[in-house]
């Protein structure tokens, strides 16, 4: 497996950008230099993240998300330190 996380990754199993093996390994995300733990999806090349908003769900039972633009730095937690 590669030492760099994918350019785009989603935690939603229905997404084409979902990768169970990568998520199982553990991916951390720094957004604008701050560690984020509520990231549902990210894209490094386009510079955005989708963050879940509290415990609110949409009408399909998915977490309600907010898309923010900025610098995205994904990393694998097992090789971070």
Buried (B, 14 or more C-beta within 10 A) or exposed (E): EEEEBBEBBBBBEEEEBBBEEBEEBEBBBBBEEEEBEBBBBBBBEEEBBBBBEEEEEEEEEEBEBEEBEEEBBBBBEEEEE
